[in-house]
Amino acid sequence: MAEVKRVLAFDFGASSGRAVVGTFDGCTIHMEEVHRFSNDPVMVRHTMYWDVLRLFHEIKQGLSKAYRTGPVASIGIDTWGVDFGLLDKRGYLLENPVHYRDSRTNDMLGEAAKLIDSKELYDITGNQIMSINTLFQLLSLAKQRPEVLEHADTLLFMPDLFNYMLCGVKAAEYTIASTSQMFDAEKHEWSQQLLKKFRLPASILPQIIEPASCIGTLDEAIVEELGLTPAKIVAVAGHDTQSAMAAVPTEAQDFLFLSCGTWSLLGTELERPVINEASAAANITNEGGYGGKTSFLKNIIGLWLIQECRRQWMREGKEYSFGELEQMACEAEPFQAFIHPDASEFVPSGNMPERICAYCKRTGQKVPDTIGGIVRCIDESLALRYRQVTEELETCLGKTYPCLHMIGGGIQSRLLCQMTANACQRPVVAGPVEATVLGNIALQLLADGAIKDIQEARRIIKASEAIKTYQPQQAEVWNEIYHRWEDVTSC
């Protein structure tokens, strides 16, 4: 009988986090969520910060709760990409990490263009050029607050920062480093050429390590403080997208996936980066994945649109669950108005319903006049955007994919899954919901040797989770609607 392995995964999203114990019996993975907490940015004098000390407190709470039913063999952390903390020479945090939605990078693409041509930047990094990327955050520091960089000794991305807090090791895990726009996609190393052009200190960037690397042991002070036993700290795929990628339940070597959460990430897994005129024109990114693979994908604003609408309605005293919002969308009239999910006005926080209505008015469409109408507008627009990006990916790669694997929290919306199948005109294989956590757990088990390779991990995950397939419907209707959406969003 196989030895039962028990590991602890921390998964941080842009609005919440959770601690999940994964138990592996040799055949399937069982998950138990032991702690959930909000992840709320804090605005202080016009700067939006992550409340990193509060988040580390929540990690400690998760550790205590996980150990109540027994020790864990290892701990792994995944988070969103691009954001970071800076340490001084003594290892102290200089300030709370700044949120990627902060306004400090608003003008940085223009400033970057003075230093490097966008084509050259893309040719080096293979990254989708977005103002939130680490390179542009550092450029804003160099221009607006150079004294902070002068005192910085080490830059740690968010999962690496939490790992450092747990075990004292400073390292940059490969997948999270590859989101920064400072990483040479072909050479798999920091781009000295870019750092020199941007006059950024290369010395603050730590050594790059592979995902599923055991980097240390839980700090003795934390063990004593919380009354725990030691556990290994494993650098899983620190970027949550790549942990989710590890959990796509397929045996195919070539597949199309959509990780659907606050952000939607649509792409595929390749042996090496694809950096060419077509991928540059479509602004498709190349990110590092487990096993030295490349995720060739597009970042799309996802459920952020609905999350931010819900926050606004709550401020107005209208508290609806996501299930209630979906039901209202189901009852709303279809195809009344559309938005481009990635339009710049939808990136900041604030009154999202008002901005959606303003977009519809500006583009000469019927303005949604109900909550259900707004949610349906978002869902339909996301599904249509997924089709557009799917076609861009297939054009770049010169191939078509027979189905779309849809993973993450967004698949809890059956309406969105069905719309995606309809819009993309191919089956949507939905599941697992907890892809990121399952990938995190699987990579810890790979580091331990309990699972031999990523193919076995994906087979185990498929056996552990319920998977549902949505067949495409109304092909002619959705074809016509897609062309309408293209016309509206090209305005």
C-alpha positions in Angstrom: 0.0 0.0 0.0 1.4 3.4 -1.0 2.4 5.8 1.8 -0.1 8.6 2.3 1.4 12.0 1.7 0.0 15.2 3.2 1.1 18.6 1.9 -0.1 22.2 2.3 -0.8 24.5 -0.6 -1.3 28.3 -0.2 -3.0 29.8 -3.2 -3.2 33.6 -3.4 -5.5 35.3 -5.9 -6.0 39.0 -6.4 -9.0 39.2 -4.1 -8.7 36.2 -1.7 -6.4 33.4 -0.6 -6.7 30.0 0.9 -4.8 27.2 2.6 -5.6 23.7 1.3 -4.3 20.4 2.7 -3.7 17.9 -0.1 -3.7 14.2 0.8 -2.4 11.7 -1.7 -3.1 8.0 -1.2 -1.2 6.8 -4.3 -4.2 7.0 -6.6 -6.1 10.2 -6.0 -5.6 13.6 -4.4 -8.1 14.7 -1.7 -8.3 18.4 -0.8 -9.5 20.0 2.4 -9.7 23.8 2.6 -8.6 24.7 6.2 -8.4 28.5 5.9 -9.8 31.2 3.6 -9.2 34.9 3.8 -9.7 38.1 1.9 -6.8 39.8 0.1 -7.7 43.5 0.1 -5.4 46.1 -1.3 -4.9 49.2 0.9 -4.8 52.7 -0.5 -2.4 55.1 1.4 -1.9 58.6 0.1 -2.7 57.7 -3.5 -0.7 54.5 -3.6 -2.3 51.0 -3.7 -0.4 48.4 -1.6 -0.7 44.7 -0.9 -1.1 44.2 2.9 1.8 41.7 2.9 2.1 41.5 6.7 -1.6 40.7 7.1 -1.2 38.1 4.4 1.7 36.5 6.2 -0.4 36.5 9.3 -3.0 34.5 7.3 -0.3 32.1 6.2 0.5 31.4 9.9 -3.3 30.9 10.6 -3.4 28.4 7.7 -0.4 26.6 9.1 -1.9 26.3 12.6 -5.2 25.0 11.2 -3.5 22.5 8.9 -1.5 21.0 11.7 -4.5 20.4 13.9 -5.2 17.2 12.1 -1.5 16.2 11.7 1.8 17.4 10.3 2.4 18.2 6.7 5.5 17.1 4.7 5.8 20.3 2.7 4.4 23.8 2.0 4.0 25.4 -1.4 2.9 28.9 -2.4 1.5 30.3 -5.6 0.3 33.9 -6.3 -0.5 36.3 -9.1 2.4 37.5 -11.3 4.6 40.7 -11.8 4.4 42.2 -8.2 7.4 42.1 -5.8 8.9 43.2 -2.6 12.3 44.8 -2.1 14.6 43.8 0.8 17.5 45.9 2.2 21.0 44.4 2.9 19.9 43.1 6.3 16.9 41.3 4.7 14.2 43.7 5.9 11.3 44.7 3.7 11.7 48.3 2.5 8.0 48.9 2.0 4.8 47.0 1.3 4.7 45.7 -2.2 2.7 48.0 -4.6 -0.3 46.6 -6.4 -0.1 46.1 -10.1 -3.3 48.2 -10.5 -1.6 51.2 -8.9 -1.4 54.3 -11.1 2.4 54.6 -10.9 2.9 52.8 -14.3 0.3 54.8 -16.2 2.9 56.6 -18.4 5.6 54.0 -18.3 5.0 52.4 -21.7 5.7 55.8 -23.3 8.9 56.2 -21.1 10.0 52.7 -22.1 9.6 53.5 -25.7 12.3 56.2 -25.4 14.7 53.5 -24.3 13.8 50.5 -26.4 11.7 49.7 -29.5 8.7 47.5 -28.6 9.7 45.0 -31.2 13.1 44.6 -29.6 11.6 44.3 -26.2 9.2 41.6 -27.3 12.0 39.8 -29.2 14.0 39.5 -26.0 11.3 38.6 -23.5 8.5 37.1 -25.6 6.2 38.8 -23.0 2.9 40.5 -23.8 3.7 44.1 -23.3 1.5 45.4 -20.5 2.1 48.4 -18.3 1.6 46.3 -15.1 4.7 44.2 -15.8 7.6 44.3 -13.4 10.0 46.1 -15.8 7.7 49.1 -16.0 7.0 49.1 -12.2 10.8 49.3 -11.7 11.1 52.0 -14.3 8.5 54.0 -12.4 10.6 53.6 -9.2 13.8 54.6 -11.0 12.1 57.8 -12.2 9.9 58.7 -9.3 11.5 57.2 -6.2 15.1 56.4 -7.0 16.1 56.3 -3.3 14.1 53.1 -2.9 16.1 51.3 -5.5 19.3 52.7 -4.1 18.5 51.0 -0.8 17.3 47.7 -2.3 19.5 44.7 -2.1 17.1 41.9 -3.3 13.9 41.8 -5.3 11.6 39.0 -4.5 8.4 38.2 -6.4 5.3 37.6 -4.3 5.6 33.8 -3.9 9.3 34.1 -3.5 8.8 36.7 -0.8 6.5 34.5 1.2 8.9 31.6 0.8 11.7 33.8 2.2 9.5 34.7 5.1 8.9 31.0 5.8 12.5 29.8 5.4 14.9 32.7 4.8 16.0 31.6 1.3 16.1 34.3 -1.4 15.5 32.9 -4.9 13.5 33.6 -8.0 11.3 30.7 -9.2 11.4 30.3 -13.0 7.7 30.6 -13.8 7.2 33.8 -11.8 10.4 35.3 -13.0 9.2 34.8 -16.6 6.2 37.2 -16.0 8.5 40.1 -15.3 9.5 41.4 -18.9 13.1 41.2 -17.7 13.6 37.6 -18.6 15.3 36.4 -21.8 12.8 33.8 -23.1 15.4 32.0 -25.2 18.3 32.0 -22.8 16.2 31.3 -19.7 18.1 34.0 -17.7 17.8 37.6 -16.7 18.3 39.9 -19.7 21.4 41.9 -18.9 20.8 43.8 -22.2 17.4 45.1 -20.9 18.6 45.9 -17.4 21.4 48.0 -18.9 19.1 49.8 -21.3 16.7 50.6 -18.4 19.6 51.4 -16.0 18.2 49.0 -13.5 20.5 47.2 -10.9 21.0 43.6 -12.0 22.5 42.8 -8.6 19.0 42.9 -6.9 17.7 39.9 -9.0 18.3 36.6 -7.3 19.3 33.2 -8.7 16.6 31.5 -10.8 15.5 28.1 -9.7 13.2 25.5 -11.3 9.6 24.8 -10.1 9.2 21.8 -7.8 12.5 22.6 -6.1 12.8 22.0 -2.3 14.5 25.2 -1.1 14.6 25.0 2.6 12.8 24.1 5.9 10.2 26.0 7.8 12.0 28.5 10.1 12.6 27.3 13.6 11.2 30.5 15.1 7.8 29.9 13.3 7.9 26.2 14.3 8.4 27.3 18.0 5.9 30.2 17.8 3.0 28.0 16.4 3.9 24.7 18.0 4.5 22.9 14.7 6.9 20.3 13.4 9.3 21.1 10.6 8.2 20.9 7.0 10.0 21.4 3.6 9.4 24.6 1.7 8.9 23.8 -2.0 9.1 26.4 -4.7 6.1 25.2 -6.8 5.2 27.0 -10.0 5.0 30.3 -8.2 2.9 31.9 -10.9 -0.7 30.6 -10.3 -1.3 30.2 -14.1 1.6 27.7 -14.3 0.4 25.8 -11.2 -3.0 25.6 -13.0 -1.3 24.5 -16.2 0.2 21.6 -14.4 -3.4 20.5 -13.5 -4.9 20.4 -17.0 -6.5 16.9 -17.0 -5.4 15.7 -20.3 -3.1 13.0 -21.7 -2.6 14.9 -24.9 0.8 16.5 -25.5 -0.8 19.3 -27.5 -3.8 21.0 -26.0 -5.6 24.4 -25.7 -6.4 25.7 -22.2 -8.3 28.6 -20.6 -7.5 29.3 -17.0 -10.5 31.4 -15.9 -10.4 33.6 -12.8 -9.9 37.3 -12.0 -7.7 37.1 -15.2 -8.3 34.7 -18.0 -5.2 33.1 -19.5 -5.8 31.3 -22.8 -3.0 29.4 -24.5 -1.1 26.2 -24.9 2.1 24.4 -23.8 5.1 24.3 -26.0 8.6 23.0 -26.0 10.1 26.4 -26.7 9.0 30.0 -27.1 7.3 31.3 -30.2 8.5 34.8 -31.0 7.7 36.0 -34.5 5.8 38.8 -36.3 2.4 37.1 -35.8 2.8 36.6 -32.1 4.2 40.1 -31.7 1.2 41.6 -33.6 -1.2 39.6 -31.5 0.8 40.6 -28.3 0.9 36.9 -27.1 3.1 36.1 -24.2 5.7 33.3 -23.6 5.8 32.3 -20.0 7.9 29.6 -18.3 6.2 26.4 -17.2 7.1 23.3 -15.4 9.8 21.1 -16.9 11.3 24.0 -18.9 8.2 24.2 -21.1 6.8 27.5 -22.4 3.2 28.6 -22.0 2.2 30.4 -25.1 -0.8 32.4 -24.0 -2.7 35.7 -23.9 -3.7 37.6 -20.8 -7.4 38.7 -20.9 -9.2 40.6 -18.3 -11.6 38.0 -16.9 -13.9 37.7 -14.0 -12.5 40.9 -12.6 -15.2 42.6 -14.5 -18.0 40.8 -12.7 -16.1 41.0 -9.3 -15.7 44.7 -9.6 -19.4 45.1 -10.6 -20.4 43.1 -7.6 -18.3 45.3 -5.3 -20.0 48.4 -6.7 -23.4 46.9 -6.2 -22.5 46.0 -2.6 -21.4 49.6 -2.0 -24.9 50.5 -3.2 -26.5 48.1 -0.7 -27.3 45.4 -3.2 -25.6 42.2 -2.1 -25.8 39.4 -4.6 -23.9 36.1 -4.7 -22.2 35.1 -7.9 -24.8 32.4 -8.3 -27.6 35.0 -8.1 -25.8 37.2 -10.6 -25.5 34.3 -13.1 -29.3 33.6 -12.7 -30.1 37.2 -13.5 -27.8 37.0 -16.5 -29.6 33.8 -17.7 -32.9 35.6 -17.6 -31.7 38.7 -19.4 -32.2 39.3 -23.2 -29.2 37.9 -25.1 -27.0 39.8 -27.5 -28.1 43.4 -26.6 -24.7 45.0 -26.0 -21.0 44.1 -26.0 -17.7 45.4 -24.6 -14.0 44.7 -25.3 -13.0 43.1 -22.0 -9.4 44.4 -22.4 -10.3 48.0 -23.1 -8.2 50.3 -20.9 -11.1 51.8 -19.0 -11.8 48.4 -17.4 -8.4 47.9 -15.9 -8.7 50.2 -12.8 -10.9 49.5 -9.8 -14.0 51.6 -9.3 -17.5 51.9 -10.6 -17.4 49.1 -13.2 -21.2 49.1 -14.1 -21.0 52.8 -14.9 -18.0 52.3 -17.2 -19.6 49.4 -19.0 -22.7 51.5 -19.6 -20.6 54.4 -20.8 -18.7 52.1 -23.2 -22.0 50.8 -24.7 -23.3 54.4 -25.1 -20.0 55.5 -26.7 -20.2 52.7 -29.3 -23.8 53.4 -30.2 -25.3 50.3 -28.5 -28.3 49.8 -26.3 -27.2 50.6 -22.7 -27.9 47.7 -20.3 -30.5 48.9 -17.8 -30.6 45.9 -15.4 -28.0 44.1 -13.3 -28.6 40.9 -15.3 -28.1 42.7 -18.5 -24.7 44.0 -17.4 -23.6 40.6 -16.3 -24.8 39.0 -19.5 -23.0 41.7 -21.5 -19.8 40.7 -19.7 -20.2 37.0 -20.2 -21.0 37.2 -23.9 -18.2 39.6 -24.5 -15.7 37.3 -22.6 -16.8 34.3 -24.7 -16.4 36.2 -27.9 -13.0 37.5 -26.8 -12.0 33.9 -26.1 -12.8 33.0 -29.7 -10.8 35.9 -31.0 -7.7 34.9 -29.0 -8.1 31.2 -29.9 -8.0 32.2 -33.6 -4.9 34.4 -33.0 -3.1 31.5 -31.3 -4.1 29.0 -34.0 -2.9 31.5 -36.7 0.5 31.9 -35.0 1.0 28.1 -34.6 -0.5 27.0 -37.9 -2.8 24.5 -36.3 -6.3 24.0 -34.8 -7.3 22.5 -31.5 -10.3 20.1 -31.3 -11.4 21.2 -27.9 -10.7 23.8 -25.1 -9.8 22.8 -21.6 -11.4 25.3 -19.3 -10.1 25.3 -15.7 -10.4 27.5 -12.6 -13.1 29.2 -10.6 -14.9 30.6 -13.7 -16.1 27.2 -14.7 -18.6 27.4 -11.8 -20.6 29.6 -14.2 -22.3 27.1 -16.5 -23.6 30.0 -18.5 -20.1 31.2 -19.3 -18.9 27.6 -20.1 -21.7 27.1 -22.6 -21.3 30.5 -24.1 -17.5 29.8 -24.6 -18.3 26.5 -26.3 -20.8 28.3 -28.5 -18.5 31.2 -29.4 -15.4 29.1 -30.0 -17.4 26.4 -31.8 -15.7 23.5 -30.1 -16.3 21.4 -27.0 -15.3 22.9 -23.7 -14.0 20.4 -21.2 -14.5 22.1 -17.9 -12.6 21.1 -14.8 -11.1 21.1 -12.3 -12.4 24.2 -10.5 -9.4 24.1 -8.1 -6.8 23.7 -10.8 -4.3 26.0 -9.3 -4.4 24.3 -5.9 -4.2 20.9 -7.5 -1.2 21.9 -9.5 0.5 23.3 -6.5 -0.1 20.1 -4.6 1.0 17.9 -7.5 4.3 19.9 -7.9 5.0 19.3 -4.2 4.4 15.6 -4.7 6.7 15.7 -7.7 9.4 17.4 -5.6 9.0 14.6 -3.0 9.1 11.8 -5.6 5.6 10.6 -4.7 4.6 11.3 -8.4 7.1 10.5 -11.1 6.3 13.0 -13.8 3.8 15.6 -15.0 1.9 13.1 -17.2 1.2 11.0 -14.1 0.2 14.1 -12.2 -2.4 15.0 -14.8 -3.8 11.5 -14.9 -4.1 11.5 -11.1 -5.9 14.9 -11.2 -8.3 13.7 -13.9 -9.1 10.7 -11.7 -9.6 12.9 -8.6 -12.0 15.5 -10.1 -15.3 15.7 -11.8 -15.0 16.9 -15.4 -17.9 18.2 -17.5 -18.0 18.7 -21.3 -20.1 21.4 -23.0 -21.0 20.9 -26.6 -21.2 23.9 -28.9 -24.7 25.1 -30.0 -26.2 27.7 -32.3 -23.2 27.9 -34.6 -24.8 30.2 -37.2 -26.1 32.6 -34.5 -22.8 32.9 -32.7 -20.9 33.4 -36.0 -23.1 36.4 -36.8 -22.8 37.7 -33.2 -19.0 37.3 -33.4 -18.8 39.6 -36.4 -21.1 42.1 -34.7 -18.8 42.1 -31.6 -15.7 42.6 -33.9 -17.4 45.6 -35.5 -18.4 47.2 -32.1 -15.0 46.6 -30.4 -13.0 47.9 -33.3 -14.5 51.4 -32.9 
